[in-house]
Amino acid sequence: MTLANGLSAVLFVAFAAIFSWGTWQSEKAAQLRQLSDVAALGAGSLDSYFRHLEIELQELGLDLEDGPGRFDPERTRSLLQRFSRRHPDLRDAAIVGMDGRILASARAHAGARLSRAAELSWFAQFRDAAVSGQGLAIGRVVPGHAPEEWTVPLAFLSRDAQGAPRYLVCADLPLARLRGYWEDLAPVHGVKLALQRDDGYLVSRYPPPAAEQLTDVYALPRRGALADWLQRQGGPSAGAVEGVGGLDPGERLFVFRRLARYPLTVDASVHTSARLTAWWNRMQYPCLLLALLLAAGALVHARTRRRLRAWEAERERREREARELNRELARRVEELEATKLELDSFSYCVAHDLRAPLRGIDGFAYQLRKVYGEQIGESGRAYLDRIRAASLQLGGTMDELLRLSETELHAFRREGVDLSALAREVVAGLEAGGRRPGLQWSIAPGVRVEGDVRLLRLLLQNLFDNALKFTSGRAAACIEFGVWPELHEGQAVYFVKDDGVGLDMKHAASLFRAFERLHPKEAFPGHGIGLALVQRIVRRHRGQLWAEGAPGQGAMFYFTLG
């Protein structure tokens, strides 16, 4: 039981571990799919959005080129104002010369120069990026006096017919506009989104940082597991990284996707504790169920063990009682066997020892009648005849008792016996003094059994004698020996059948008792031992004996041999 309990516990723990690991992997895969879908959607949408802005700025530049050969500030300002009205999400549309001078602006006056050092610094990098690129240039975030004034500069380089740079068509994209764009994606709670340049600077972040964190987020290159990975790999198109984020404490899972047309990367990240929370949300009910099952199993196990112990105690008690009963039964059987042997021996001795006195009584009575018959008169001779008849009858009874005792005292020897041949021999012996007219015998061929041939001969002889006796009053009779077509308790059934006077089944219980008679002695003489002898022979073969019949319809005796 202890080994079974230990094995059950090991199997339970193994199942729980495998189930937990599988659920963890499933949750990790689901989290990866979710973040990947968000990053892919963001990258595709932003790529389309920036492509739309690029086309708009390009068309603005073409409108300016369609004008007169000389630069008309008023006309340019008018076109820029119309562009601003068409695109309210952009600010400060302007034409900026390659030296940083504002040639035209929707708000500023012509001829103004960029003067602040920070502006000059970012403009130089922005201009170089626009000159080296082929399309829209997206600069670093430009700080403002208020959080809503922080913007992302955009520029499209206009070239002359020889391909030389002429000026930049510029516009500012407010960070608030990108925040609204992230909100349109409706990311899952706990997921953070970011848009990052190849130089590590962030262009946008969601949820938006607090006002006091804007400088830390946008003015410095991003650090952490994702930034290091992108720098080492040289800007891969997509992937996943797990590690410490530069702006957020703790381990995070980053899934990123690069924009197809622009040197920007969208990443979606979530704290690894969110996976643990989601995993536990999926596991708590199965774990609770497993705990309940374990508790129920423990209760059932404890109750079962108590019942098993009670059953075991009851079984041991009954085994002890059975052993005691078996010993008592064996003792009784031994006593009965000893008593039976003693009775058989006594019967044999009595029958054997009384034969000589009986012969003396019969002899002396014969001599008295022969010598003194005339002197004792008629009545005396009648008494002597009755004495002789009684002694002869007693002698026959003793002979039958001897035969009955011999069946028990005879050493049993089991061997193969051809019962059909044995039956034919018995019939031949019965008809040795002459065949009775009108009597037919039917012996089934090929009946073979295992048993004691001497006892089986006595069995058939007594059954055939019984059949001959009770068919003696019929002119035509038939006695049959054969095998019944159906088994009885898995054993073959043999039978002896006659069409004699039959028997009344009301007296069947006393049919196989010694000295019991169902018919008058005057009609059917005999000693009442034959069927009792058959019963003992069948019992010694561990078989069964029974009879069927009806008055005037014959009798049928069945027997099996174990």
N, C-alpha and C positions, 0 to 999 in steps of 0.2 A: 504493500500500500504506500509506503514511504517513497519508493522508487517511482511509482505511478504519479504521486503528488509532485515530486520534483520534476518529472518529465512534463507534466501538465503546466507547471509554473514556467519552465524554460520555453515551452511552446507558446504560452501566453505572452511572455516578455518578447520573444522573437517576433510574434505576430504584431504586437504593439509597436516595436521598433521599426519593422518593415512598413507598417501602415503609416507611422509618423514620418519616416523618411520619404515615402512615396507622396504623402500629402505636402511635405515641405518642397520637394522637387516640383510637384504640380503647381504649388503656389508661386514658386520662383519663376517657372515657365510662364504662368499667367501674368505675373508682374512684368516680365520681359516683353511679352506680347503687348500688354497695355501701354507700356512706355514706348515701345517701338512704333505702335500705331499713332500715338500722340506726336512723337518726333517726326515721323514720316508725313503726317498731315500738316504739321507746322512748317516743315521744310518745303513741302510742295506748295503750300499756300503763300508763304513768304516769297518763294522764288517767283511765283506768278505775280505777286503784288509788286515786288521790286522791278520785275520786267515791265509791268504796266507803267510804273513811274519813269523808267528809263525811256520808254517809247514816248511818253508825254514830254519829257525834257528834250528828247531828240527832235520832236515835232516843233517845239518852241524854238529850238536852234534853227531849224529849217525855215520857220516863219521869218526869223530875223534875217536870214540870208536872202530871202526873196525880196527884201526891201532895196532901196537905192544903194548905190555903191558906197557912198559915204555913210558913216555911222550917225544915225539920227537918234539922239537921246530921248526926245519926246515920244517918237514912235515906239522905241524900244520899251520905254516905261509904260506906255499904253498896253503893249502886248503882255508885259509882265503883270500888270494889274488884272488884265482879263484872265491870264493864267491862274492868278491867285484866287480870283472869284470862282473859277471852274474847279479848283482844288483847295477847298477850305482846310483840308487836313495838312497842307504844307504851309510853311511860313517863309517870308523874306525871299521870294523868288528874285534872283539878281543875275546880272552879267558881270563877271569878275575877270579882269585882265590877268595875264600870266605873271604880272609883277605884284598882284594883290590889290590893285586899284579897282574900286567898284565903278564899272563903266555905266551901269544902269541898274536901278532897283525899283521894286514896286513901292517902297516906302522911303529909302534914303535918297539924298540928292546926289547928282552926278559929280564925280571928281573926288568923292570921299575916299580916304585911304584907311586900310586896316592898320591900326596903330599899336594895339596892346601886344605885349610880348607873347602872351599865351596864344593869342589869335595868330600871330605871325608864325609861331612854332607849329601849330596844328595845320595852318594853311599850307606851309611848305611841304609837309608830309602828304597832305591831301592832294596838292597839285601834282606832286611826283607820282602818286598812285593813279591819278586820272590820266596823266601823260603816258605811263607805262601800260595802262589797261586799254581794253578795246570798247568798253561799255560804261555802265553806270559805276561810279566810284562812291563807296559808302565809307565815310570817315568815322573817326572816333567821336564819342559823345562830347558835345560842347556844353560846359556848365552855364547856368543862368543864375539870375538873382533870386529866383524862386523855383521850387521843384517843377512847376509846370512850364518853366522857361528853359529847361534842359532839353537839348535837341540833338538829332543825328543829322549831320550835314550830308547832302547828296549833291553830286555834280556829274555833268555830262560834257565832255570836251568837244568843242567845235573846232574843226580844222578848215584850212583854206583849200583851194583847188590842188595845191601841191602837197597837201597832207600835213602842212606845218600847223602847230597849235595856234589858235587865234584867241580864244577866251573860253571861260567855263560858264556853262549854264547851271546855276546853283539854286538849291532850295533846302530849307531846314524841315526835318520831320520830327515833330514833338514826341518825346518819350511817352506822353500820355496816349498818343495815337496808337503806338505799339502795344501799350497796356490794354487798350480796348480790343486790339486784335487778339491778344492772348486770351482775353475773357471770352471772345467769340468761340475759341476752341473748347471752352468749358472743360478744363482739365479736372481730373479726379482730385478730391481733397488729399492734401499731403504731397502732391506732385509739384515740383518746381521746374520752370522752363527758363531757358536762357538762349540768347543769340550772341555768338562770339565771333570776333574777327580772327584771322589767322595769326595776328601778332599777339593774341591773348587778351585783348581788350574786349569788354562786353559792350554790345550795342543795345541790348535790352534784357530785362529780367522780370520774371513773374513768379510769385507775387512781387509787386514793386517794393523796393527797399524804402525805409523811412528816410525822411529828409536829412537827418544827421548821418546817414550811411551812404548817401549818393556819391560822395567823393571817394570813399573806400571801394565802392563797387565799380565805378566807371572811370576814375582817374588813374587807376593802377592796373597793370596786367593781372589777369586771373591766375591764381595758383591752385594747386591741388592735383588729385589723381587724374582728372580728365584733361586738364591743361598740359600736364607732363606727358600724358599718353599721346595727345594730338601733336605735340611738338616732336616727340621721338618718332612717330610714325609718318610725319610729313603730310598731315591732313587727309586721313582715310575718309572714304565716302560714308561709311556707316560702321557701327560697332557698339559694344557695351563695355563699361569699365566699372569696377567696384573699388571704392577706396574713400579716403577722407577728402571732403570738398574744401576748397580754399575759403569759401565764405560761410559755410555752414558747419557747425561742429558735428562730429560723429561720422560713422561710415554711411556712405550713400551709394546707391546703384545708379549709374549714369548710362543712358542709352542715347546715342547721338546720330544725327543724319546731316550730311553736308548738302548745301544748296547746289543745284545743278549748274547755275550760271554765275554765281557770285562766291567770293572767298569768305563765306560765312558758314557757320555750323550751328544747327539747332540741337539742343540737348534737353532731355526730360529726365529728371532725377527724383528719387524718393529715398527716404531714410530706410536703412535696412531693418530698423525696428518695426516699420510698417509691415514688412513681410512677416515678421514674427507675430505681429498683431493679427494680420489676416490669417496666418496659419493657425493661430490659437482660436480665432473665431470659427474656423472650419473644424478644428479638432476638439473644441470643448464639449460639444454634444456627443460625438463618438466616444471621447474619453469618459464623459459622464456615464454613457451607456455601458462602456466596458467596465467602469468601476462598479456600476450596479450589477452587471452580469457577474463580475468577480465576487462581489459581496453575496449575490444570490447563490453563486456556485459554492462559495465557502459555507454558506448556511446549509445548502443541500448536501454538501460533502460531510459537514459535521453531523447533520441529521442522519445521513446514510450510514456513517460510521457507527453512530449509536445504534441504529437499527441492525447493522451488520453484527455488532458485538452482541446485541440481544439475540439475533438469529443464531449466531455461533454458539452462544451459551445454551440456547434451546436445542440446537442440533446436537451439541455434546451431551446434554441431558438425555435426549431421546436415544442417542447412540449408546449411552450407558444403560438405559432401560432395555434397548434392543439386545445389547450384549447379555444382560442379565436374563432376559426372556429366552434368548437363544441357548444360553447355558442351561437354563431350566428345562427348555424344550428338549435339548440334546440329552439331558439326564433322564427326562421322562421317556424319550424314545428308546434310550438304552434299557431303561427298566422294562418298557413294553416289549422290546425285542427279547430281552432275557426271559420275561414272563411267557412270551409266546413260544420261545424255544423250549422252555420248561414244560409248557402245556403240550407242545407237539411231542416232546420226548416222553411225557407222561402218557399221552394217547397212544404213542407207538408201543411203549412198554406194556400198557394195559392190554392193548389189542393183541400184542405178541404173547404176553404171559398167560392170558386167559384162553388162548386157543387150545392148549393141552387139556385143561379141565373141561372145556366144552366138548372136546372129542371124547373124553372119558364119560361124560354124562350121556352123550349120544350113543356111545358103544355099550355102556351098561344097560341103558334103556332098551337097546336093540336085543341084547342077550336076555334080559328079563322077559321080553315079549316072546322071544324065540323058545326059551326053555320053559318058562312058567306061564305061557299064554293061556293054556287050557285051565290052569288052576285059578288064575286071578279073574277070570270071567271077562265078559264083553266090556263092562265099564272100566276094568283095570287096563285092558288093552287100549281103550280109547285115551286113558290118561297117559299111557306110555307114548302113544302116537303124538299127543300134544306136546309132551316134553321134548320129543325128538324134533318136531317142527320148530318149537321155540329156540332150541339150541342151534338149529340150522340158520334161522333168521338172525340170531345174535352173532353167529359166525360170519354171515355176510356183512352185517354192520361193522364188525371188527375189521374185515378186509377193506371196507371202504375207508374206515378211520386210518388204517395203515397207509392206504394210497394218499389220503389227504395230508398225513404227516410227512410222507416221503416227498411231496412237492415242496415243502418248506425246508426239509433237511437236505434235499438234493443239492449238490454243488452246481451252481449255475455256470454254464459254459456257452458263451455267445459265439455264433458262427453263422455263415451264410447258409440258408435253408431254402430249398425249392418247395414252397408250400403246396403247390399244385401236385407235384409228384408225391409228397407226403400224404395229401388228401386221398389220392388214388390208392396208395398202399393201405390206408386205414379202411377205405371202402372194400378193397379186396379182402382184408381180414374179416370184416363184418359179413361178407357174403361167402365166406369159406364153407359154411354149413349148407349153403344153397341160396339161390337168388329168390327173393320174394316176388311173386307174380304182380304185375301192374306197377312196380316201383321203378322210377327213373332217377338217375343221378346226373347232375350238371356241374362239372368241375371246370372252373376258368383256368386256362393254360397260362404258363409263364409268370406265375405269382412267386416272387422271390422276396425273402425277408431276412432280417438278422435276429437270431434268437437261439434258444436251447432246443435242439431237435427233439430230445426226449420229452420235454415238457410240452412242446408244440404238438407232438403226436398224441399225448394225453388230452390236450385241449380239443383237437379235432375229433378224437374218438368219443369223448363225452358229448360234444355237440351233435355229432352224427347219431350216437346212441339215443340222445334225447329226441332228435327228429324222427328216428325210426319208431320209437315208442309211441309218440303222439300222432303218427300217421298210420299206425297198425290197423285202425278201424276202417280205413279207406281202401276200396278196391283198386283205385288208381291214385298214385301219389308221386310227388316230385320233390326231391331234396337238392338244393342248389348251394354251391360255394363260389364266391367271387369277390371282386373288389368294387366298392361303391365309387361312383364317378366323382364325388365331391370329397374334399378334405375336411377333416375335423380337427380344428386347432392346429392346422399345418401338418397333420399326419394322415397317412393313408388309412382308409377304413375297409376292413374285411368283414364279410358277413356269411352266415349260414341260414338259409331260408327253407321253410317247409310249408306245406298246405294242409297241416293236420288240424287238430281240434282248436288250436289257438290258445290264447291266454287272456285273462282279464287284467287290464293295466291298473285296476284299483289295488291289486295285490303285488304290483311290481317291486315294491320296497323289500318284500321278503323273498323275492324270487331267487336270490343268490346266497341265501343263508343255509347253513347245513341243517339237514333233517326237516326243512320246511317243504310242504307239499301244497300245490294249488289244485290237485285233482285227487279223487278218491284212490286209495291204495289198491282196492279191489279191481278198479278199471285199468289202472296203469301201475303195475307193481314196480318197486324200486326202493332204494334206501334214502333218497333225498340228499345225496352227497355230490352228484355229478356237476351241477351248475356252481356249487360252492368251490369245487375243485377247479373249474374253469376260471372262476373269479380270482383265485389265488395265483394261477399260472399267468393270467394277464397282468396282475399286479406286480409279479416278479419281473415281468418284461417292461414295467413302468408304463403300462398302457391303460386303456379304459374299456369297460364292458357295459353294454346296455341292451335292452330288448324292446321290441315293438310288436304289437299284435292285437287281435280282437277275437272273442269267442266265435268258433266256427270258421275263421278266416285265416288260420295258420299263424305262425310266429316267425320272427326274424331277429336273429341275434347278431349284434355288431360288436367288433372289437378292434382296438388299435394296439400297435406294438411300438414302444418307445425306442 
